[in-house]
Amino acid sequence: MKLEKEILKENGLTNIDELIDSQFGKPGTPKREMFRKEARTYVNGHAKVPECRNSQRKRE
């Protein structure tokens, strides 16, 4: 049975947890917590734009 890393590598994919760890540090580190805070702010701000608010209505 192939390991997850082997499957990802064969398909040209990257493990998102490893990528975030390499870019922003392990969970609990100051750099990682700053990233989480900024990401949360961005996502919450984006949810307030009209296109996002109205997207649920368009699907119905």
mmJSON file of the N, C-alpha and C atoms, coordinates in Angstrom:
{"data_MODEL":{"atom_site":{
"group_PDB":["ATOM","ATOM","ATOM","ATOM","ATOM","ATOM","ATOM","ATOM","ATOM","ATOM","ATOM","ATOM","ATOM","ATOM","ATOM","ATOM","ATOM","ATOM","ATOM","ATOM","ATOM","ATOM","ATOM","ATOM","ATOM","ATOM","ATOM","ATOM","ATOM","ATOM","ATOM","ATOM","ATOM","ATOM","ATOM","ATOM","ATOM","ATOM","ATOM","ATOM","ATOM","ATOM","ATOM","ATOM","ATOM","ATOM","ATOM","ATOM","ATOM","ATOM","ATOM","ATOM","ATOM","ATOM","ATOM","ATOM","ATOM","ATOM","ATOM","ATOM","ATOM","ATOM","ATOM","ATOM","ATOM","ATOM","ATOM","ATOM","ATOM","ATOM","ATOM","ATOM","ATOM","ATOM","ATOM","ATOM","ATOM","ATOM","ATOM","ATOM","ATOM","ATOM","ATOM","ATOM","ATOM","ATOM","ATOM","ATOM","ATOM","ATOM","ATOM","ATOM","ATOM","ATOM","ATOM","ATOM","ATOM","ATOM","ATOM","ATOM","ATOM","ATOM","ATOM","ATOM","ATOM","ATOM","ATOM","ATOM","ATOM","ATOM","ATOM","ATOM","ATOM","ATOM","ATOM","ATOM","ATOM","ATOM","ATOM","ATOM","ATOM","ATOM","ATOM","ATOM","ATOM","ATOM","ATOM","ATOM","ATOM","ATOM","ATOM","ATOM","ATOM","ATOM","ATOM","ATOM","ATOM","ATOM","ATOM","ATOM","ATOM","ATOM","ATOM","ATOM","ATOM","ATOM","ATOM","ATOM","ATOM","ATOM","ATOM","ATOM","ATOM","ATOM","ATOM","ATOM","ATOM","ATOM","ATOM","ATOM","ATOM","ATOM","ATOM","ATOM","ATOM","ATOM","ATOM","ATOM","ATOM","ATOM","ATOM","ATOM","ATOM","ATOM","ATOM","ATOM","ATOM","ATOM","ATOM","ATOM"],
"id":[1,2,3,4,5,6,7,8,9,10,11,12,13,14,15,16,17,18,19,20,21,22,23,24,25,26,27,28,29,30,31,32,33,34,35,36,37,38,39,40,41,42,43,44,45,46,47,48,49,50,51,52,53,54,55,56,57,58,59,60,61,62,63,64,65,66,67,68,69,70,71,72,73,74,75,76,77,78,79,80,81,82,83,84,85,86,87,88,89,90,91,92,93,94,95,96,97,98,99,100,101,102,103,104,105,106,107,108,109,110,111,112,113,114,115,116,117,118,119,120,121,122,123,124,125,126,127,128,129,130,131,132,133,134,135,136,137,138,139,140,141,142,143,144,145,146,147,148,149,150,151,152,153,154,155,156,157,158,159,160,161,162,163,164,165,166,167,168,169,170,171,172,173,174,175,176,177,178,179,180],
"type_symbol":["N","C","C","N","C","C","N","C","C","N","C","C","N","C","C","N","C","C","N","C","C","N","C","C","N","C","C","N","C","C","N","C","C","N","C","C","N","C","C","N","C","C","N","C","C","N","C","C","N","C","C","N","C","C","N","C","C","N","C","C","N","C","C","N","C","C","N","C","C","N","C","C","N","C","C","N","C","C","N","C","C","N","C","C","N","C","C","N","C","C","N","C","C","N","C","C","N","C","C","N","C","C","N","C","C","N","C","C","N","C","C","N","C","C","N","C","C","N","C","C","N","C","C","N","C","C","N","C","C","N","C","C","N","C","C","N","C","C","N","C","C","N","C","C","N","C","C","N","C","C","N","C","C","N","C","C","N","C","C","N","C","C","N","C","C","N","C","C","N","C","C","N","C","C","N","C","C","N","C","C"],
"label_atom_id":["N","CA","C","N","CA","C","N","CA","C","N","CA","C","N","CA","C","N","CA","C","N","CA","C","N","CA","C","N","CA","C","N","CA","C","N","CA","C","N","CA","C","N","CA","C","N","CA","C","N","CA","C","N","CA","C","N","CA","C","N","CA","C","N","CA","C","N","CA","C","N","CA","C","N","CA","C","N","CA","C","N","CA","C","N","CA","C","N","CA","C","N","CA","C","N","CA","C","N","CA","C","N","CA","C","N","CA","C","N","CA","C","N","CA","C","N","CA","C","N","CA","C","N","CA","C","N","CA","C","N","CA","C","N","CA","C","N","CA","C","N","CA","C","N","CA","C","N","CA","C","N","CA","C","N","CA","C","N","CA","C","N","CA","C","N","CA","C","N","CA","C","N","CA","C","N","CA","C","N","CA","C","N","CA","C","N","CA","C","N","CA","C","N","CA","C","N","CA","C","N","CA","C","N","CA","C","N","CA","C"],
"label_alt_id":[null,null,null,null,null,null,null,null,null,null,null,null,null,null,null,null,null,null,null,null,null,null,null,null,null,null,null,null,null,null,null,null,null,null,null,null,null,null,null,null,null,null,null,null,null,null,null,null,null,null,null,null,null,null,null,null,null,null,null,null,null,null,null,null,null,null,null,null,null,null,null,null,null,null,null,null,null,null,null,null,null,null,null,null,null,null,null,null,null,null,null,null,null,null,null,null,null,null,null,null,null,null,null,null,null,null,null,null,null,null,null,null,null,null,null,null,null,null,null,null,null,null,null,null,null,null,null,null,null,null,null,null,null,null,null,null,null,null,null,null,null,null,null,null,null,null,null,null,null,null,null,null,null,null,null,null,null,null,null,null,null,null,null,null,null,null,null,null,null,null,null,null,null,null,null,null,null,null,null,null],
"label_comp_id":["MET","MET","MET","LYS","LYS","LYS","LEU","LEU","LEU","GLU","GLU","GLU","LYS","LYS","LYS","GLU","GLU","GLU","ILE","ILE","ILE","LEU","LEU","LEU","LYS","LYS","LYS","GLU","GLU","GLU","ASN","ASN","ASN","GLY","GLY","GLY","LEU","LEU","LEU","THR","THR","THR","ASN","ASN","ASN","ILE","ILE","ILE","ASP","ASP","ASP","GLU","GLU","GLU","LEU","LEU","LEU","ILE","ILE","ILE","ASP","ASP","ASP","SER","SER","SER","GLN","GLN","GLN","PHE","PHE","PHE","GLY","GLY","GLY","LYS","LYS","LYS","PRO","PRO","PRO","GLY","GLY","GLY","THR","THR","THR","PRO","PRO","PRO","LYS","LYS","LYS","ARG","ARG","ARG","GLU","GLU","GLU","MET","MET","MET","PHE","PHE","PHE","ARG","ARG","ARG","LYS","LYS","LYS","GLU","GLU","GLU","ALA","ALA","ALA","ARG","ARG","ARG","THR","THR","THR","TYR","TYR","TYR","VAL","VAL","VAL","ASN","ASN","ASN","GLY","GLY","GLY","HIS","HIS","HIS","ALA","ALA","ALA","LYS","LYS","LYS","VAL","VAL","VAL","PRO","PRO","PRO","GLU","GLU","GLU","CYS","CYS","CYS","ARG","ARG","ARG","ASN","ASN","ASN","SER","SER","SER","GLN","GLN","GLN","ARG","ARG","ARG","LYS","LYS","LYS","ARG","ARG","ARG","GLU","GLU","GLU"],
"label_asym_id":["A","A","A","A","A","A","A","A","A","A","A","A","A","A","A","A","A","A","A","A","A","A","A","A","A","A","A","A","A","A","A","A","A","A","A","A","A","A","A","A","A","A","A","A","A","A","A","A","A","A","A","A","A","A","A","A","A","A","A","A","A","A","A","A","A","A","A","A","A","A","A","A","A","A","A","A","A","A","A","A","A","A","A","A","A","A","A","A","A","A","A","A","A","A","A","A","A","A","A","A","A","A","A","A","A","A","A","A","A","A","A","A","A","A","A","A","A","A","A","A","A","A","A","A","A","A","A","A","A","A","A","A","A","A","A","A","A","A","A","A","A","A","A","A","A","A","A","A","A","A","A","A","A","A","A","A","A","A","A","A","A","A","A","A","A","A","A","A","A","A","A","A","A","A","A","A","A","A","A","A"],
"label_entity_id":["1","1","1","1","1","1","1","1","1","1","1","1","1","1","1","1","1","1","1","1","1","1","1","1","1","1","1","1","1","1","1","1","1","1","1","1","1","1","1","1","1","1","1","1","1","1","1","1","1","1","1","1","1","1","1","1","1","1","1","1","1","1","1","1","1","1","1","1","1","1","1","1","1","1","1","1","1","1","1","1","1","1","1","1","1","1","1","1","1","1","1","1","1","1","1","1","1","1","1","1","1","1","1","1","1","1","1","1","1","1","1","1","1","1","1","1","1","1","1","1","1","1","1","1","1","1","1","1","1","1","1","1","1","1","1","1","1","1","1","1","1","1","1","1","1","1","1","1","1","1","1","1","1","1","1","1","1","1","1","1","1","1","1","1","1","1","1","1","1","1","1","1","1","1","1","1","1","1","1","1"],
"label_seq_id":[1,1,1,2,2,2,3,3,3,4,4,4,5,5,5,6,6,6,7,7,7,8,8,8,9,9,9,10,10,10,11,11,11,12,12,12,13,13,13,14,14,14,15,15,15,16,16,16,17,17,17,18,18,18,19,19,19,20,20,20,21,21,21,22,22,22,23,23,23,24,24,24,25,25,25,26,26,26,27,27,27,28,28,28,29,29,29,30,30,30,31,31,31,32,32,32,33,33,33,34,34,34,35,35,35,36,36,36,37,37,37,38,38,38,39,39,39,40,40,40,41,41,41,42,42,42,43,43,43,44,44,44,45,45,45,46,46,46,47,47,47,48,48,48,49,49,49,50,50,50,51,51,51,52,52,52,53,53,53,54,54,54,55,55,55,56,56,56,57,57,57,58,58,58,59,59,59,60,60,60],
"pdbx_PDB_ins_code":[null,null,null,null,null,null,null,null,null,null,null,null,null,null,null,null,null,null,null,null,null,null,null,null,null,null,null,null,null,null,null,null,null,null,null,null,null,null,null,null,null,null,null,null,null,null,null,null,null,null,null,null,null,null,null,null,null,null,null,null,null,null,null,null,null,null,null,null,null,null,null,null,null,null,null,null,null,null,null,null,null,null,null,null,null,null,null,null,null,null,null,null,null,null,null,null,null,null,null,null,null,null,null,null,null,null,null,null,null,null,null,null,null,null,null,null,null,null,null,null,null,null,null,null,null,null,null,null,null,null,null,null,null,null,null,null,null,null,null,null,null,null,null,null,null,null,null,null,null,null,null,null,null,null,null,null,null,null,null,null,null,null,null,null,null,null,null,null,null,null,null,null,null,null,null,null,null,null,null,null],
"Cartn_x":[0.846,0.0,0.892,0.563,1.359,1.051,2.082,1.917,1.312,0.69,0.055,1.056,2.281,3.291,3.623,3.702,4.01,2.894,1.664,0.51,0.476,0.688,0.693,1.796,2.998,4.133,3.883,3.345,3.067,2.078,1.167,0.136,0.469,1.686,2.103,1.364,0.948,0.183,1.038,0.611,1.306,0.35,0.841,0.056,-0.102,-1.337,-1.586,-1.068,-1.134,-0.629,0.881,1.6,3.047,3.402,2.642,2.891,2.701,1.607,1.351,2.397,2.773,3.817,5.125,5.487,6.758,6.714,5.561,5.445,5.222,4.457,4.031,4.378,5.084,5.471,4.415,4.787,3.886,2.757,1.62,0.519,0.99,0.538,0.895,2.043,2.803,3.899,3.335,4.029,3.515,3.246,4.146,3.968,2.712,2.477,1.299,0.02,0.026,-1.163,-1.485,-0.459,-0.679,-1.304,-0.813,-1.39,-2.86,-3.172,-4.557,-5.459,-4.96,-5.741,-5.997,-4.954,-5.106,-6.013,-5.882,-6.724,-8.186,-8.436,-9.806,-10.411,-9.621,-10.085,-10.418,-9.565,-9.799,-11.078,-11.238,-12.419,-13.686,-13.665,-14.847,-15.181,-14.171,-14.407,-14.968,-14.475,-14.956,-16.411,-16.793,-18.168,-19.175,-18.699,-19.602,-19.821,-19.049,-19.237,-20.536,-21.216,-22.53,-22.524,-21.47,-21.427,-21.484,-20.799,-20.775,-22.094,-22.625,-23.895,-25.019,-25.024,-26.105,-25.896,-24.74,-24.45,-25.409,-25.849,-26.78,-28.139,-28.55,-29.848,-29.844,-28.738,-28.645,-28.736,-28.31,-28.296,-29.677,-30.569,-31.89,-32.745],
"Cartn_y":[-1.181,0.0,1.246,2.201,3.418,4.368,5.068,6.085,7.343,8.134,9.373,10.264,10.381,11.235,10.757,9.443,8.891,9.199,9.046,9.313,10.785,11.661,13.094,13.443,12.905,13.208,12.723,11.516,10.957,11.821,12.456,13.263,14.754,15.102,16.502,17.37,16.779,17.505,17.763,18.696,19.048,18.906,18.352,18.257,19.67,20.126,21.512,21.793,20.821,21.026,21.26,20.47,20.64,21.98,22.38,23.658,24.823,24.815,25.899,25.89,24.699,24.611,25.216,24.93,25.435,26.943,27.481,28.909,29.748,29.208,30.016,29.416,28.31,27.687,26.717,26.001,25.018,25.722,25.027,25.617,26.053,27.227,27.755,28.745,28.79,29.753,31.135,32.195,33.549,33.82,33.368,33.602,32.898,31.672,30.907,31.556,31.998,32.632,33.947,34.697,35.932,35.595,34.545,34.108,33.741,32.971,32.559,33.771,34.735,35.943,36.726,36.907,37.643,36.897,35.579,34.782,34.871,34.786,34.873,36.243,37.295,38.648,38.773,38.231,38.291,37.556,36.336,35.533,36.206,36.683,37.345,38.615,39.352,40.557,40.231,39.161,38.757,38.307,37.714,37.228,38.371,39.579,40.727,41.407,41.012,41.647,41.145,41.98,41.61,40.306,40.073,38.86,37.61,37.654,36.498,36.364,37.472,37.43,36.911,37.292,36.912,35.558,34.942,33.689,32.574,32.56,31.526,31.694,32.911,33.163,32.715,32.882,32.517,31.011,30.24,28.781,28.17,28.863,28.296,28.15],
"Cartn_z":[0.0,0.0,0.0,-0.836,-0.946,0.202,0.604,1.629,1.02,1.865,1.403,0.672,1.218,0.588,-0.821,-1.007,-2.33,-3.318,-2.885,-3.753,-4.142,-3.166,-3.452,-4.446,-4.22,-5.093,-6.516,-6.668,-7.994,-8.773,-8.067,-8.708,-8.732,-8.319,-8.339,-7.343,-6.227,-5.21,-3.978,-3.156,-1.927,-0.752,0.343,1.564,2.124,2.258,2.67,4.077,4.97,6.328,6.311,5.512,5.417,4.777,3.782,3.119,4.087,4.82,5.775,6.886,7.37,8.396,7.894,6.639,6.107,5.882,5.531,5.249,6.505,7.469,8.61,9.967,10.001,11.256,11.765,12.797,13.401,14.154,14.353,15.122,16.512,16.914,18.227,18.201,17.097,17.016,16.687,17.085,16.826,15.34,14.466,13.033,12.517,12.98,12.545,13.058,14.3,14.87,14.16,13.757,13.005,11.65,11.004,9.73,9.903,10.934,11.176,11.401,12.154,12.43,11.143,10.331,9.074,8.099,8.039,7.138,7.561,8.849,9.361,9.046,9.223,8.913,7.433,6.572,5.127,4.749,5.26,4.921,5.431,6.654,7.206,6.443,6.01,5.225,3.858,3.245,1.923,1.994,3.096,3.239,3.25,3.462,3.536,2.189,1.165,-0.146,-0.762,-1.526,-2.081,-2.882,-3.652,-4.466,-3.598,-2.485,-1.592,-0.837,-0.368,0.366,-0.509,-1.765,-2.669,-3.332,-3.149,-3.845,-3.429,-2.194,-1.749,-2.412,-2.608,-3.248,-4.699,-5.386,-6.8,-6.998,-6.015,-6.137,-5.98,-5.326,-5.029,-6.254],
"occupancy":[1.0,1.0,1.0,1.0,1.0,1.0,1.0,1.0,1.0,1.0,1.0,1.0,1.0,1.0,1.0,1.0,1.0,1.0,1.0,1.0,1.0,1.0,1.0,1.0,1.0,1.0,1.0,1.0,1.0,1.0,1.0,1.0,1.0,1.0,1.0,1.0,1.0,1.0,1.0,1.0,1.0,1.0,1.0,1.0,1.0,1.0,1.0,1.0,1.0,1.0,1.0,1.0,1.0,1.0,1.0,1.0,1.0,1.0,1.0,1.0,1.0,1.0,1.0,1.0,1.0,1.0,1.0,1.0,1.0,1.0,1.0,1.0,1.0,1.0,1.0,1.0,1.0,1.0,1.0,1.0,1.0,1.0,1.0,1.0,1.0,1.0,1.0,1.0,1.0,1.0,1.0,1.0,1.0,1.0,1.0,1.0,1.0,1.0,1.0,1.0,1.0,1.0,1.0,1.0,1.0,1.0,1.0,1.0,1.0,1.0,1.0,1.0,1.0,1.0,1.0,1.0,1.0,1.0,1.0,1.0,1.0,1.0,1.0,1.0,1.0,1.0,1.0,1.0,1.0,1.0,1.0,1.0,1.0,1.0,1.0,1.0,1.0,1.0,1.0,1.0,1.0,1.0,1.0,1.0,1.0,1.0,1.0,1.0,1.0,1.0,1.0,1.0,1.0,1.0,1.0,1.0,1.0,1.0,1.0,1.0,1.0,1.0,1.0,1.0,1.0,1.0,1.0,1.0,1.0,1.0,1.0,1.0,1.0,1.0,1.0,1.0,1.0,1.0,1.0,1.0],
"B_iso_or_equiv":[0.0,0.0,0.0,0.0,0.0,0.0,0.0,0.0,0.0,0.0,0.0,0.0,0.0,0.0,0.0,0.0,0.0,0.0,0.0,0.0,0.0,0.0,0.0,0.0,0.0,0.0,0.0,0.0,0.0,0.0,0.0,0.0,0.0,0.0,0.0,0.0,0.0,0.0,0.0,0.0,0.0,0.0,0.0,0.0,0.0,0.0,0.0,0.0,0.0,0.0,0.0,0.0,0.0,0.0,0.0,0.0,0.0,0.0,0.0,0.0,0.0,0.0,0.0,0.0,0.0,0.0,0.0,0.0,0.0,0.0,0.0,0.0,0.0,0.0,0.0,0.0,0.0,0.0,0.0,0.0,0.0,0.0,0.0,0.0,0.0,0.0,0.0,0.0,0.0,0.0,0.0,0.0,0.0,0.0,0.0,0.0,0.0,0.0,0.0,0.0,0.0,0.0,0.0,0.0,0.0,0.0,0.0,0.0,0.0,0.0,0.0,0.0,0.0,0.0,0.0,0.0,0.0,0.0,0.0,0.0,0.0,0.0,0.0,0.0,0.0,0.0,0.0,0.0,0.0,0.0,0.0,0.0,0.0,0.0,0.0,0.0,0.0,0.0,0.0,0.0,0.0,0.0,0.0,0.0,0.0,0.0,0.0,0.0,0.0,0.0,0.0,0.0,0.0,0.0,0.0,0.0,0.0,0.0,0.0,0.0,0.0,0.0,0.0,0.0,0.0,0.0,0.0,0.0,0.0,0.0,0.0,0.0,0.0,0.0,0.0,0.0,0.0,0.0,0.0,0.0],
"pdbx_formal_charge":[null,null,null,null,null,null,null,null,null,null,null,null,null,null,null,null,null,null,null,null,null,null,null,null,null,null,null,null,null,null,null,null,null,null,null,null,null,null,null,null,null,null,null,null,null,null,null,null,null,null,null,null,null,null,null,null,null,null,null,null,null,null,null,null,null,null,null,null,null,null,null,null,null,null,null,null,null,null,null,null,null,null,null,null,null,null,null,null,null,null,null,null,null,null,null,null,null,null,null,null,null,null,null,null,null,null,null,null,null,null,null,null,null,null,null,null,null,null,null,null,null,null,null,null,null,null,null,null,null,null,null,null,null,null,null,null,null,null,null,null,null,null,null,null,null,null,null,null,null,null,null,null,null,null,null,null,null,null,null,null,null,null,null,null,null,null,null,null,null,null,null,null,null,null,null,null,null,null,null,null],
"auth_seq_id":[1,1,1,2,2,2,3,3,3,4,4,4,5,5,5,6,6,6,7,7,7,8,8,8,9,9,9,10,10,10,11,11,11,12,12,12,13,13,13,14,14,14,15,15,15,16,16,16,17,17,17,18,18,18,19,19,19,20,20,20,21,21,21,22,22,22,23,23,23,24,24,24,25,25,25,26,26,26,27,27,27,28,28,28,29,29,29,30,30,30,31,31,31,32,32,32,33,33,33,34,34,34,35,35,35,36,36,36,37,37,37,38,38,38,39,39,39,40,40,40,41,41,41,42,42,42,43,43,43,44,44,44,45,45,45,46,46,46,47,47,47,48,48,48,49,49,49,50,50,50,51,51,51,52,52,52,53,53,53,54,54,54,55,55,55,56,56,56,57,57,57,58,58,58,59,59,59,60,60,60],
"auth_comp_id":["MET","MET","MET","LYS","LYS","LYS","LEU","LEU","LEU","GLU","GLU","GLU","LYS","LYS","LYS","GLU","GLU","GLU","ILE","ILE","ILE","LEU","LEU","LEU","LYS","LYS","LYS","GLU","GLU","GLU","ASN","ASN","ASN","GLY","GLY","GLY","LEU","LEU","LEU","THR","THR","THR","ASN","ASN","ASN","ILE","ILE","ILE","ASP","ASP","ASP","GLU","GLU","GLU","LEU","LEU","LEU","ILE","ILE","ILE","ASP","ASP","ASP","SER","SER","SER","GLN","GLN","GLN","PHE","PHE","PHE","GLY","GLY","GLY","LYS","LYS","LYS","PRO","PRO","PRO","GLY","GLY","GLY","THR","THR","THR","PRO","PRO","PRO","LYS","LYS","LYS","ARG","ARG","ARG","GLU","GLU","GLU","MET","MET","MET","PHE","PHE","PHE","ARG","ARG","ARG","LYS","LYS","LYS","GLU","GLU","GLU","ALA","ALA","ALA","ARG","ARG","ARG","THR","THR","THR","TYR","TYR","TYR","VAL","VAL","VAL","ASN","ASN","ASN","GLY","GLY","GLY","HIS","HIS","HIS","ALA","ALA","ALA","LYS","LYS","LYS","VAL","VAL","VAL","PRO","PRO","PRO","GLU","GLU","GLU","CYS","CYS","CYS","ARG","ARG","ARG","ASN","ASN","ASN","SER","SER","SER","GLN","GLN","GLN","ARG","ARG","ARG","LYS","LYS","LYS","ARG","ARG","ARG","GLU","GLU","GLU"],
"auth_asym_id":["A","A","A","A","A","A","A","A","A","A","A","A","A","A","A","A","A","A","A","A","A","A","A","A","A","A","A","A","A","A","A","A","A","A","A","A","A","A","A","A","A","A","A","A","A","A","A","A","A","A","A","A","A","A","A","A","A","A","A","A","A","A","A","A","A","A","A","A","A","A","A","A","A","A","A","A","A","A","A","A","A","A","A","A","A","A","A","A","A","A","A","A","A","A","A","A","A","A","A","A","A","A","A","A","A","A","A","A","A","A","A","A","A","A","A","A","A","A","A","A","A","A","A","A","A","A","A","A","A","A","A","A","A","A","A","A","A","A","A","A","A","A","A","A","A","A","A","A","A","A","A","A","A","A","A","A","A","A","A","A","A","A","A","A","A","A","A","A","A","A","A","A","A","A","A","A","A","A","A","A"],
"auth_atom_id":["N","CA","C","N","CA","C","N","CA","C","N","CA","C","N","CA","C","N","CA","C","N","CA","C","N","CA","C","N","CA","C","N","CA","C","N","CA","C","N","CA","C","N","CA","C","N","CA","C","N","CA","C","N","CA","C","N","CA","C","N","CA","C","N","CA","C","N","CA","C","N","CA","C","N","CA","C","N","CA","C","N","CA","C","N","CA","C","N","CA","C","N","CA","C","N","CA","C","N","CA","C","N","CA","C","N","CA","C","N","CA","C","N","CA","C","N","CA","C","N","CA","C","N","CA","C","N","CA","C","N","CA","C","N","CA","C","N","CA","C","N","CA","C","N","CA","C","N","CA","C","N","CA","C","N","CA","C","N","CA","C","N","CA","C","N","CA","C","N","CA","C","N","CA","C","N","CA","C","N","CA","C","N","CA","C","N","CA","C","N","CA","C","N","CA","C","N","CA","C","N","CA","C","N","CA","C","N","CA","C"],
"pdbx_PDB_model_num":[1,1,1,1,1,1,1,1,1,1,1,1,1,1,1,1,1,1,1,1,1,1,1,1,1,1,1,1,1,1,1,1,1,1,1,1,1,1,1,1,1,1,1,1,1,1,1,1,1,1,1,1,1,1,1,1,1,1,1,1,1,1,1,1,1,1,1,1,1,1,1,1,1,1,1,1,1,1,1,1,1,1,1,1,1,1,1,1,1,1,1,1,1,1,1,1,1,1,1,1,1,1,1,1,1,1,1,1,1,1,1,1,1,1,1,1,1,1,1,1,1,1,1,1,1,1,1,1,1,1,1,1,1,1,1,1,1,1,1,1,1,1,1,1,1,1,1,1,1,1,1,1,1,1,1,1,1,1,1,1,1,1,1,1,1,1,1,1,1,1,1,1,1,1,1,1,1,1,1,1]
}}}
